[in-house]
Amino acid sequence: MDTRPGIDFLTYLDADLWFFDDPELVFKEIGDASIAITPHRLTPKMQYLARFGKYNVGWVSWRNDEEGRRCLRDYRADCLDWCFDRPESNRFADQKYLDKWPSTYANLRILDHPGINAAEWNVDVYDLIFDEDRVSLSGHPLIFWHFQGVKKKEDGTWKVPGMEFQIYTPYLNALEDARDLLAAKFDITEFDKRDIRRDADKPRASDLSGMGDHRPGGGKDLPGGYRRLTEAEARQAVAQGAVDGWHWEKVAQAQAQAYATLIEDMKRGRPRRDLATAAEVVKALGLSRPSLLDVGCGSGYYRSVFDHLVPGGVEYQGIDYSPAMIALAREQDPNGAFTVADAANLPYATNSFDIVFNGVSLMHILDFEAAIQEAARVARRYVVFHTAVLRQGGEAIFLTKDAYGGPVVEVVLSEAELRRLLSEAGLAVIGIAPSIEYDLSAVLGERTATKTLICAPVDAMTQRRPSLLNLGCGGHFHPAWVNIDIQSHHPGVMAYDILNGLPFPDAVFDMVYHSHMLEHLPGWQAEPFMAECARVLKPGGILRVAIPDLETICRLYLESLSGALDGDRAAEHRYDWMLIELIDQISRVESGGEMARYWREVPPEGERFVIERVGDIAASVIAAAKEGRLPPAAPRRVIPVEEVVHFRKQGEVHQWMYDRFSLGRLMRRVGLEDARVVDATESAHLGFARFRLDTDQSGQVRKPDSLFMEAVRR
């Protein structure tokens, strides 16, 4: 800074960080501070690391002002005087010097945000929540992770802490990709005496061979040698044996040879991403030598993957509907357990296997719905759908192509439809892992995603479940439902913008539910949205809506106003709250608005009424304020217009309100019948109350200010 005065802010970063969100979020935390440091935030079981200092040098920032420069000069002098990789009473390397900084420099900011410098030593008190493109720690966005201690071992495998594979896998993959990039750019053929992998084996549609003379009749030609069929054409092609390439001996041999190369690479410490992910998922499930059924096992290559990459291995059973594949698997591995069987009709008793693993084969199973049901039936603990290629919405697409020289069928499901089928089968998505890219955008003209879905049975199931859809669920949902929200902070919730139309076919759900969501839409968008809800309901299906009750709010406001005018002090307190309840969430320009301020300072005489109106959320905030666990409310200020506009676009404000007349009329307008008011536990769907969506575990109504209404599609 002394030699380059143009630098106004300087930040040091450790080299083993990986950013999951925008670093600008950190700079917002720093604000106008001259110095910023990150605490270790050691959890109770990690306190043994305290000898290395209170603060971590993963991120350190200095502003080019008098105090920032003074700190940097002092730090430079300390490190030049002593800097060794061993802890002593008041120093350790360049790190423990930071312990004295808070008492030395007045304008220093300690970055306490849980998502800043997250690491193995500070996260075991949080819930790691994963969605498609975001990770959070109990609701706090994960900004960056500190991968301290990650090393490549002599056998080519990685030494990592026993942490979430969804955190470590993308980081390790990025290291491998960077290594390959350096190798290619600088013509390096060796790193640490180990071979460099190339990604020539990454499957892309544009690399696949043409259909040749194997194409079934009908359909439409697509790029990459693909052909699109209707479901009827696909079933006819299967019935006629026109897409039976997996049964061909030469196809089995070609696939086995391709995977033999990958298995050799894996044994040299260079597993392809999908193989590594499969092993990481099985390890992360935490079972000691689990029994595992590999559905669509081909020539049995995943047996080698699990034997080599999963400590203790698995009790493996492979099945494939192709006799040629099973014959080759038995020839290559005489000690393996391989059986010719149909994924849609598994020859095993219910709850036979700890894990049912479907490795890429779901997209090759025409009776995919039955295969999902069967996987759920025979699984005792988990079902893994590995490397599922998914559209975001819409119906299944049926394709044919040549695979290893033989004609086969492929089915591309949407994530929404797959989640619906999983829900019907009694499976809840508990984790999502990355996998190898399988890019079909050139074929379909739309983006596809590749995901590994880790599922667990919700409870014992003897028959197909009803299809249940929860829209705008936030953090309150039941795993037996298909749950959708604009953002996902849990694998059991699919991120999707419902204003784009619901991503499901017509007439597939027995019940659609949304709570305190409709009022967040502009009035003119409500009818198209409700029409979508009606469209996806089966005949006889039920739409249930919970919203703030405008009628009750207005009646209580007028009653409290009358009492306040008569000098009733208790009515005056009720009046203060009802005025806020009526106006605030429509007019507010900052998060929480006047409601949050009132809860912090609610007079004792009004506390009971507020809790009766709002429920536990108000009770918890009021209690925290009384106990001094809440920071003081931000001082009032004139908020710039651009901040107001940005806030009001985020979805917190109410844009319309409803009563029993307007909501019932809206239901009738979209073709629903028998609209009626119900209470929190009453429903035409007999099993609704057990899901506890409108009540808590004690049976209390979650949102007492609600109007609950149901209507039926005839």
Buried (B, 14 or more C-beta within 10 A) or exposed (E): BEEEEEEEBBEEBBEBBBEBBEBEBBEEBBEEBBBBBBBBBBBEEBEEBEEBBBBBBBBBBBBBBEBBBBBBEBBEEBEEEEEEEEBEEEBBBBBBBBBBBBEEBEBBBBBEBBBBBBBBBBBEEBEBBBBBEBBBBEEBBBBBBBBBEBEBEEEBBBEBBEBBBBBBBBBBBEBBEEBBEEBEEEEEEEEEEBBBBEEEBBBBBEEBEBBEEBBBEBBEEBBBBBBBBEEEBBBBBBEEEBBBBBBBBEBBBBBBEBBBEBBEBBBEBBBBBBBBBBBBBBBBBEBEEBBBBBBBBBBBBBBBBBBBBBEEBBBBBBBBBBEBBBBBBBEBBEEBBBBBBBBBEBEBEEEBBBBBBBBBBBBBBBBBBBBBBBBBBBBBBBBBBBBBBBBBBBBBBBBBBBBBBBBBBBBBBBBBBBBBBBBBBBBBBBBBBBBBBBBBEEBBEEEBBBBBBBBBBBEEBEEEBBBBBBBBBBEBBBBBBBBBBBBBBBBBBBBBEBEEBBBBBEBBBBBBBBBBBBBBBEBEBBEEBBBBBBBBBBEEBBBBBBBBBBBBBBEBBEBBBEBBEEEBEBBBBBBBBBBBBBBBBEEBEBEBBBBBBBBBEBEEEBBEBBBEBBBBEBBEBBBEBEEEEBEEEEEEEEEEEEEEEEBBEEEBBBBBBBBBEBBBEBBEEBBBEBBBEBEBBEBBBEEBBEBBBBBEEEEEBBBBBBBBBBBBBE
